């Protein structure tokens, strides 16, 4: 059976188990072991699974929509690599099933039975919840960080700069204006 491989990471700093190289190696090994002929690999780096507007994902779906798709299966490391949106997952998997293309998670094997579809839906719902909950936690942490005067990243606002301070034994960057302003007043 001809298969495509799809791998994705959300950021460059993702855990090594989820790294693209680890995913691709596991997917290639699985394909070889199961006798799949890999005809194409699609890779999205630093792309969120919460949206379907990922370049490689869109290209893969476009090929799947062809009159005669070049593959009959899409291998993914886990279901959350395909999508972290339950709505997108349902939409695109339905489209793929109608074209005779199966999405196969090599680490979360589910069959095409009613029970298998239920388990797949539960896994995808948990993945979507995890992603949304993590986003809320990150925003809350960034707000707390900013309220304590710590730097969240990017460029400091105009007239401020980063100063390294100790916070509970950890080196962190706090925003400060003092040295910059004192430098400006000395120049006058």
GUFIPA-225684 format. One line per 8 residues: number of its first residue (from 1); for each residue x, y, z of C-alpha. Coordinates in nm, 4 decimals. Layout:
NUM	X:Y:Z  ... $
***
This chain:
1	0.0000:0.0000:0.0000  0.1251:0.3489:-0.0859  0.1521:0.5860:0.2071  0.2427:0.9436:0.2852  0.4194:1.0439:0.6032  0.3120:1.3564:0.7906  0.5262:1.5024:1.0709  0.4809:1.8265:1.2618 $
9	0.6276:2.0189:1.5535  0.4843:2.3353:1.7046  0.8166:2.5004:1.7833  1.1902:2.4647:1.7370  1.2267:2.3888:2.1098  0.9923:2.0894:2.1237  1.0854:1.7833:2.3287  1.3321:1.5482:2.1569 $
17	1.0763:1.2639:2.1488  0.8565:1.4887:1.9368  1.1366:1.6269:1.7241  1.0930:1.5987:1.3519  1.3898:1.3658:1.3163  1.2550:1.1289:1.5815  0.9072:1.1333:1.4255  1.0367:1.0756:1.0744 $
25	1.2639:0.7907:1.1827  0.9808:0.6174:1.3708  0.7399:0.6672:1.0790  0.9880:0.5343:0.8212  1.0672:0.2333:1.0409  0.6963:0.1618:1.0899  0.6297:0.1897:0.7156  0.9161:-0.0476:0.6346 $
33	0.8061:-0.2971:0.9023  0.4422:-0.2947:0.7845  0.5289:-0.3037:0.4125  0.4063:0.0452:0.3198  0.5662:0.2153:0.0209  0.6325:0.5752:0.1251  0.5639:0.7944:-0.1771  0.5843:1.1326:-0.0070 $
41	0.6845:1.2978:0.3205  0.5121:1.6136:0.4404  0.6745:1.8125:0.7206  0.5495:2.1224:0.9015  0.8075:2.2804:1.1299  0.7068:2.5365:1.3940  0.3395:2.5104:1.2944  0.0485:2.4820:1.5359 $
49	-0.1866:2.1866:1.5047  -0.4738:2.4101:1.6177  -0.5173:2.5328:1.2609  -0.5294:2.3644:0.9213  -0.3356:2.6464:0.7531  -0.0053:2.4652:0.7641  0.1812:2.4607:0.4296  0.2717:2.0901:0.4125 $
57	-0.0647:1.9840:0.5579  -0.2518:2.1850:0.2927  -0.0336:2.0411:0.0166  -0.1003:1.6874:0.1454  -0.4779:1.7482:0.1549  -0.4695:1.9000:-0.1954  -0.2966:1.5882:-0.3304  -0.5474:1.3688:-0.1475 $
65	-0.8313:1.5528:-0.3236  -0.6917:1.4650:-0.6666  -0.8958:1.2382:-0.8916  -0.6417:0.9618:-0.8280  -0.4592:1.0345:-0.4994  -0.0937:0.9194:-0.4931  -0.1351:0.7455:-0.1534  -0.3909:0.5333:0.0318 $
73	-0.2720:0.6040:0.3849  -0.1202:0.8861:0.5866  0.1100:0.7799:0.8691  0.1401:1.0090:1.1710  0.3392:0.9695:1.4936  0.0318:1.0512:1.7052  -0.3143:1.1833:1.6245  -0.2225:1.5258:1.7657 $
81	0.0419:1.5644:1.4957  -0.2401:1.5524:1.2346  -0.4541:1.8061:1.4200  -0.5221:1.9545:1.7629  -0.8622:2.0795:1.6497  -1.1407:1.8229:1.6780  -1.3453:2.0055:1.4114  -1.0523:2.0073:1.1643 $
89	-0.9787:1.6445:1.2419  -1.3367:1.5392:1.1676  -1.3521:1.7502:0.8505  -1.0250:1.6329:0.6979  -1.0517:1.2696:0.8057  -1.4013:1.2521:0.6557  -1.2675:1.3976:0.3311  -0.9795:1.1492:0.3351 $
97	-1.2033:0.8483:0.4143  -1.4309:0.9460:0.1250  -1.1242:0.9299:-0.1017  -1.0259:0.5901:0.0424  -0.7348:0.7307:0.2437  -0.6776:0.6157:0.6004  -0.4995:0.8203:0.8706  -0.2862:0.5847:1.0801 $
105	-0.1333:0.6839:1.4116  0.1641:0.4588:1.4801  0.1511:0.5188:1.8576  -0.2260:0.5308:1.9094  -0.3588:0.2494:1.6933  -0.7368:0.2556:1.6547  -0.9422:0.0475:1.4175  -1.2317:0.1513:1.1948 $
113	-1.4958:-0.0041:1.4218  -1.7501:0.2055:1.6151  -1.5410:0.1493:1.9294  -1.2232:0.2493:1.7463  -1.3847:0.5709:1.6221  -1.5069:0.6479:1.9759  -1.1564:0.6000:2.1179  -1.0109:0.8149:1.8390 $
121	-1.2633:1.0902:1.9201  -1.1777:1.0748:2.2905  -0.8026:1.0979:2.2165  -0.8578:1.3932:1.9820  -1.0841:1.5711:2.2329  -0.8220:1.5287:2.5056  -0.5518:1.6590:2.2688  -0.7641:1.9645:2.1837 $
129	-0.8355:2.0288:2.5533  -0.4662:1.9936:2.6433  -0.3668:2.2460:2.3774  -0.6351:2.5006:2.4733  -0.5624:2.4592:2.8449  -0.1881:2.4965:2.7892  -0.2522:2.8181:2.5968  -0.4499:2.9585:2.8916 $
137	-0.1770:2.8559:3.1373  0.0907:3.0229:2.9251  -0.1085:3.3481:2.9008  -0.1710:3.3468:3.2768  0.1999:3.2872:3.3414  0.3008:3.5660:3.1054  0.0585:3.8088:3.2728  0.1988:3.7181:3.6158 $
145	0.5527:3.7484:3.4824  0.4801:4.0960:3.3419  0.3013:4.2094:3.6594  0.6199:4.1291:3.8532  0.8264:4.3327:3.6069  0.9883:4.0380:3.4304  1.0544:4.0212:3.0597  0.8409:3.7877:2.8420 $
153	1.0530:3.7965:2.5289  1.0799:3.9841:2.2010  1.2224:4.3374:2.2123  1.1880:4.5452:2.5270  0.9542:4.8442:2.4927  1.1110:5.1803:2.4003  1.3296:5.3324:2.6759  1.3490:5.0021:2.8679 $
161	1.6125:4.7335:2.8674  1.6705:4.3940:3.0278  1.8564:4.3568:3.3558  1.9451:4.0115:3.4873  1.8315:3.9558:3.8478  1.8026:3.6578:4.0818  1.4456:3.5420:4.1514  1.4244:3.2487:4.3963 $
169	1.7707:3.1340:4.2909  1.6963:3.1610:3.9166  1.8474:3.4156:3.6811  1.5687:3.6088:3.5102  1.5390:3.9235:3.3029  1.3558:4.2193:3.4525  1.2699:4.5343:3.2598  1.4411:4.8487:3.3811 $
177	1.4676:5.2098:3.2753  1.7164:5.3432:3.5325  2.0531:5.2962:3.3596  1.9216:5.4169:3.0255  1.7686:5.7325:3.1725  2.0744:5.8042:3.3864  2.2878:5.7773:3.0706  2.0610:6.0228:2.8887 $
185	2.0714:6.2755:3.1758  2.4523:6.2587:3.1910  2.4680:6.3535:2.8225  2.2691:6.6750:2.8752 $
***
